[in-house]
Amino acid sequence: MDFELNDDQRLFQRTLREFVEKDIVPVASEWERSGRYPAEIVERFRQMGLFGMTVPEEYGGLALDRVSFALVFEEIARGWMGVAGILGSHSLATWMIARHGTAEQRDHYLPDLATGARRTGIALTEPGAGTDLQGIRTRAVRDGDEYVIDGTKTWITNARHADPLPVLVKTSEETPAHRGMSVLLVDASSEGLTIGRDLPKLGYKGTETCEVVLTGVRVPVSRLLGGEEGRGMQQVLSALELGRINIAARAVGVAQCAFEAALGYSRQRQAFGQPIADFQAVQLKLADMATEIQAARLMTYWAAVRSEAGAVASEAAMAKYFASEVALKTTMEAMRIHGGYGYSQEFVVERLYRDAPLMAIGEGTNDVQRLVIARALIQGTATLGW
């Protein structure tokens, strides 16, 4: 049992931290407020090879181990959670293509996706189907050597830059519903594919989140992920397990940043002739924050290590659930320590407070994670301890 990063992981973490401090932290708050797209940060992602995190080396990717994968999201989210989302959706889709795609699909897409010459996302959620993905209404009807897709997706990250965009569709009306679901890889140039408005959001700014409308979009049968109908739900759920590690790591990064801001402020802010860090009430808050953040970090990296061995539905769910709740609590406590200044856009905790709720929603709400955990315990596929 080893609770330390190895030498390669520590060097990688240091490189990431230097990049974040130099290229993200100085611009994050200003660009977030102005709505400016972080093109320069995206270019640095490309230069560092981060678009290839989950792409095998044979296709030019980094093929990162899962702990290093989590490190990417913790460090970037510590600087600006919104831009971490650019890599989050992309890495899920590339992993899904690498894991489930046909040889032709991997050869066609993965080399460019690894370098960032192409980018991608994943289109699951619909206006009437979020948590209940089996309730999607987007249909794909086979017509000779093509599928014809009609439907609407929403809350799609990277929608304006995704090429291809993996889209979860119904290819049949089999019951139960998941047996009739498939994933189609839709090229950005496809006629009938419309990227609609950018959805206004409380936080998670820096990357676009859009509506996507598919009207009579024709996709070659060769773009059916894995080449077999009815596998879509399984493919998506396996990717979401990895996504929950990414979300947990982002939550740790946001919480860490909030703690550092609160600690620094408490040392500087004077009240009644002394730093507020000298007051026991503030000290108790700092102690609770630090303890819970470290627990969330250890749980996240435990889930990452476990995921190397295969499916980890309960471990990833535990990490995502716990870490995101810690982020919510920590950002609120950091704001309280800042007092009135915590409500000001001149201090970073205001942005962190707005970013934190997404982690309790994305990749499955925390109530869903609790159900995943409970069912695994009841069925005996998950246990506590070693």
C-alpha positions in Angstrom: 0.0 0.0 0.0 1.6 3.3 -1.2 0.1 6.7 -0.6 2.8 8.6 -2.5 3.1 9.6 -6.1 5.9 7.9 -8.0 8.7 9.9 -9.5 7.1 10.2 -12.9 3.8 11.3 -11.5 5.4 13.8 -9.2 7.3 15.3 -12.1 4.1 15.4 -14.2 2.3 17.1 -11.3 5.0 19.7 -11.1 4.9 20.4 -14.8 1.1 20.8 -14.7 1.2 23.1 -11.6 3.8 25.3 -13.3 1.7 25.5 -16.4 -1.5 26.3 -14.4 0.3 29.0 -12.4 1.8 30.6 -15.4 -0.9 30.3 -18.1 -4.3 29.9 -16.3 -4.4 31.5 -12.9 -3.4 35.1 -14.1 -6.3 35.2 -16.7 -9.0 32.9 -15.3 -11.1 35.4 -13.4 -11.0 38.1 -16.1 -11.7 35.7 -19.0 -14.4 34.0 -17.0 -16.2 37.3 -16.4 -15.9 38.5 -20.0 -16.9 35.2 -21.6 -13.7 35.1 -23.6 -12.9 31.7 -25.1 -9.6 30.4 -23.8 -8.0 29.7 -27.1 -4.5 30.2 -25.8 -5.0 27.7 -23.0 -6.4 25.2 -25.5 -3.3 25.6 -27.6 -1.1 24.9 -24.6 -3.2 21.7 -24.0 -2.3 20.7 -27.5 1.4 21.4 -27.0 1.4 19.4 -23.8 -0.3 16.4 -25.5 -3.2 16.5 -23.0 -5.8 15.8 -25.7 -4.2 12.4 -26.0 -4.6 11.5 -22.3 -6.8 8.4 -22.9 -5.5 7.6 -26.4 -3.1 4.6 -26.7 0.5 5.3 -27.6 0.2 3.5 -30.9 -2.1 6.3 -32.1 0.1 9.1 -30.8 -1.5 9.5 -27.4 -0.1 9.7 -23.9 -2.0 6.7 -22.5 -1.8 8.1 -19.0 -2.2 5.9 -16.0 -5.3 6.8 -14.1 -3.6 8.6 -11.3 -1.9 10.9 -13.7 -5.2 11.3 -15.5 -6.7 12.5 -12.2 -3.7 14.8 -11.5 -4.5 16.7 -14.8 -8.0 17.5 -13.6 -7.1 18.4 -10.1 -4.3 20.8 -11.1 -6.2 22.5 -13.9 -9.4 22.8 -11.9 -7.4 24.4 -9.1 -6.7 27.2 -11.6 -10.0 27.3 -13.5 -12.5 24.5 -13.4 -14.3 25.6 -16.6 -11.3 25.0 -18.9 -10.9 21.5 -17.3 -14.2 20.7 -19.0 -12.6 21.1 -22.4 -10.4 18.1 -21.6 -13.0 16.2 -19.7 -15.6 15.6 -22.4 -12.8 15.1 -25.0 -11.1 12.4 -22.8 -14.3 10.5 -22.2 -15.0 10.3 -26.0 -11.5 9.4 -27.0 -11.5 6.6 -24.3 -14.8 5.3 -25.6 -13.5 5.2 -29.2 -10.2 3.6 -28.1 -12.0 1.0 -26.0 -15.1 0.2 -28.1 -14.4 1.5 -31.6 -13.7 -0.7 -34.6 -10.1 -0.8 -36.0 -11.2 1.5 -38.8 -12.7 4.0 -36.4 -9.6 4.0 -34.2 -7.3 4.4 -37.2 -9.5 7.2 -38.7 -10.1 9.3 -35.6 -7.6 8.7 -32.8 -4.4 10.1 -34.3 -5.9 13.5 -34.9 -7.8 13.4 -31.6 -4.6 12.7 -29.7 -2.9 15.8 -31.0 -5.9 18.1 -30.7 -6.1 18.5 -34.5 -9.6 17.2 -33.9 -11.5 17.6 -30.7 -14.6 15.9 -29.5 -17.2 15.6 -26.8 -20.2 13.4 -26.0 -23.9 14.0 -26.7 -26.1 12.2 -24.1 -28.5 14.5 -22.3 -31.8 15.6 -23.9 -34.3 18.2 -22.8 -36.5 15.4 -21.4 -33.8 12.9 -20.5 -30.8 13.5 -18.2 -30.4 11.1 -15.4 -32.8 8.6 -17.1 -30.8 8.1 -20.3 -33.1 5.2 -21.3 -35.7 7.9 -21.8 -33.9 9.6 -24.8 -36.0 10.3 -27.9 -33.3 10.9 -30.5 -33.8 8.2 -33.2 -31.5 6.7 -35.8 -33.3 4.8 -38.6 -31.2 2.6 -40.9 -31.5 3.5 -44.6 -29.3 1.3 -46.7 -25.7 2.0 -45.8 -26.6 5.0 -43.6 -28.4 5.9 -40.4 -30.8 8.9 -40.4 -30.8 10.8 -37.1 -33.4 13.1 -35.7 -33.4 14.5 -32.3 -32.2 17.2 -29.9 -29.4 17.1 -27.3 -28.6 19.6 -24.7 -25.9 20.6 -22.2 -23.2 19.5 -24.7 -19.7 20.5 -23.8 -17.3 21.2 -26.7 -20.3 21.1 -29.1 -18.8 23.8 -31.4 -15.5 22.1 -31.7 -16.5 18.4 -31.7 -15.5 16.4 -34.8 -16.7 13.8 -34.4 -19.5 14.1 -31.9 -20.5 10.7 -30.4 -24.3 10.8 -30.1 -26.4 8.4 -28.1 -29.4 7.3 -30.1 -32.2 4.8 -30.2 -31.7 2.4 -33.2 -34.6 0.2 -32.2 -37.5 0.0 -29.8 -36.4 -3.2 -28.0 -37.2 -3.6 -24.3 -35.7 -3.0 -22.0 -34.8 0.3 -23.6 -31.0 0.0 -23.3 -30.9 -2.9 -25.7 -32.0 -0.6 -28.5 -29.5 2.2 -27.8 -26.3 2.8 -29.9 -23.6 5.5 -30.3 -23.0 7.1 -33.7 -19.9 9.1 -34.5 -21.3 12.3 -36.2 -18.8 14.3 -38.2 -19.0 18.1 -37.8 -19.6 18.7 -41.5 -22.8 16.5 -41.5 -25.7 18.2 -43.2 -28.6 18.7 -40.8 -26.3 19.0 -37.7 -27.0 22.4 -36.0 -25.2 23.7 -33.0 -27.7 25.9 -31.3 -27.4 28.6 -28.6 -24.8 28.6 -25.8 -26.7 27.8 -22.6 -26.4 30.5 -19.9 -24.8 29.0 -16.7 -24.2 29.9 -13.1 -20.5 28.8 -13.4 -18.5 26.4 -15.5 -17.6 29.1 -17.9 -14.6 29.0 -20.3 -16.0 26.2 -22.4 -19.2 26.3 -24.4 -22.2 24.2 -23.4 -24.8 24.1 -26.2 -28.0 22.7 -27.6 -27.4 20.3 -30.6 -30.2 19.7 -33.1 -30.0 16.8 -35.5 -32.5 16.9 -38.4 -32.2 14.2 -41.0 -28.5 13.8 -40.3 -27.1 11.0 -42.4 -24.3 9.0 -40.9 -22.6 6.0 -42.6 -23.2 2.6 -41.0 -19.4 2.4 -40.6 -19.7 5.2 -37.9 -21.7 3.0 -35.6 -19.4 2.7 -32.6 -18.1 -0.8 -32.3 -20.0 -1.9 -35.4 -22.9 -3.5 -33.4 -26.3 -2.0 -32.6 -27.6 -2.1 -29.0 -24.2 -1.6 -27.3 -24.5 2.2 -26.7 -25.7 2.2 -23.1 -23.0 -0.1 -22.0 -20.4 1.9 -23.9 -21.6 5.2 -22.4 -21.8 3.8 -18.8 -18.2 2.5 -19.0 -17.0 6.0 -20.1 -19.0 7.7 -17.3 -17.1 5.6 -14.7 -13.9 7.2 -15.9 -15.7 10.5 -16.1 -16.6 10.3 -12.4 -12.9 10.1 -11.5 -12.3 13.2 -13.6 -15.2 15.0 -11.8 -13.9 13.9 -8.4 -10.5 15.2 -9.2 -11.9 18.5 -10.4 -13.8 18.8 -7.2 -10.6 18.3 -5.2 -8.9 21.0 -7.2 -11.7 23.5 -6.6 -11.8 22.7 -2.9 -8.0 22.9 -2.6 -8.0 26.4 -4.2 -10.8 27.5 -1.9 -8.9 26.3 1.1 -5.7 28.0 0.0 -7.6 31.3 -0.5 -9.2 31.0 2.9 -6.0 30.2 4.7 -4.1 33.1 3.0 -6.9 35.5 3.8 -7.2 34.5 7.4 -3.5 35.2 8.0 -3.8 38.7 6.5 -7.2 39.9 7.6 -7.1 41.8 10.9 -10.0 42.0 13.3 -10.0 43.2 16.9 -6.3 43.8 16.6 -5.2 40.3 15.4 -5.3 38.1 12.3 -8.6 36.2 12.1 -6.5 33.0 11.9 -5.9 33.4 15.6 -9.6 33.0 16.3 -10.6 29.5 17.3 -13.8 29.6 15.2 -11.7 30.2 12.0 -9.2 27.6 13.0 -11.9 24.9 13.4 -13.2 25.7 9.9 -9.7 25.4 8.4 -9.1 22.1 10.2 -12.4 20.7 8.9 -11.7 21.9 5.4 -8.2 20.5 5.3 -9.3 17.1 6.7 -12.2 16.7 4.3 -10.1 17.8 1.3 -7.4 15.3 2.0 -10.0 12.5 2.5 -11.6 13.4 -0.8 -8.1 13.4 -2.5 -7.2 10.0 -1.1 -10.6 8.6 -2.1 -10.2 10.0 -5.7 -6.8 8.5 -6.2 -7.9 5.2 -4.6 -10.7 5.1 -7.2 -8.2 5.9 -10.0 -5.8 3.1 -8.9 -8.7 0.7 -8.7 -9.9 1.6 -12.1 -6.7 0.3 -13.7 -7.9 -3.2 -12.8 -11.3 -2.8 -14.6 -14.8 -1.6 -13.9 -15.1 0.4 -10.7 -18.7 1.6 -10.6 -18.9 1.9 -6.8 -15.4 3.2 -6.2 -15.8 6.0 -8.8 -19.3 6.8 -7.5 -18.0 7.1 -3.9 -15.2 9.4 -5.0 -17.3 11.6 -7.1 -20.1 11.8 -4.5 -17.8 12.6 -1.6 -15.4 14.9 -3.3 -18.1 17.0 -4.9 -19.9 17.4 -1.6 -16.6 18.5 0.0 -16.2 21.1 -2.8 -19.6 22.5 -2.1 -19.0 22.7 1.6 -15.4 24.0 1.3 -16.3 26.8 -1.1 -19.1 28.0 1.2 -16.8 27.9 4.2 -14.1 29.8 2.3 -16.7 32.4 1.5 -17.7 32.7 5.1 -14.1 33.2 6.2 -13.7 36.0 3.6 -16.9 37.6 5.0 -18.3 40.3 2.7 -15.2 40.1 0.4 -16.1 36.5 -0.4 -19.2 37.8 -2.3 -17.0 40.1 -4.4 -15.8 39.2 -7.9 -12.4 40.6 -6.9 -11.7 37.5 -4.9 -11.5 34.0 -6.3 -13.8 32.3 -3.9 -16.8 33.8 -5.6 -16.0 31.9 -8.8 -15.2 28.7 -6.9 -18.5 28.9 -5.1 -20.3 29.1 -8.5 -18.2 26.3 -10.1 -18.6 23.8 -7.3 -22.3 22.8 -7.8 -21.6 21.3 -11.3 -19.6 18.5 -9.7 -22.6 17.4 -7.7 -24.6 17.3 -10.9 -22.3 16.2 -13.8 -21.6 12.6 -14.7 -24.8 11.6 -12.8 -26.2 13.5 -9.8 -25.0 12.6 -6.3 -28.4 11.0 -5.5 -27.7 8.6 -8.4 -24.2 8.0 -7.1 -25.7 7.0 -3.7 -28.0 4.5 -5.5 -25.1 3.1 -7.4 -23.1 2.6 -4.2 -26.1 1.1 -2.3 -27.0 -1.3 -5.0 -23.4 -2.5 -5.3 -23.2 -3.1 -1.6 -26.5 -5.0 -1.6 -25.5 -7.1 -4.5 -22.2 -7.9 -3.0 -20.1 -6.4 -5.9 -18.7 -3.8 -3.5 -17.3 -4.2 0.0 -15.8 -1.9 2.6 -12.2 -2.3 3.6 -9.6 -4.6 1.9 
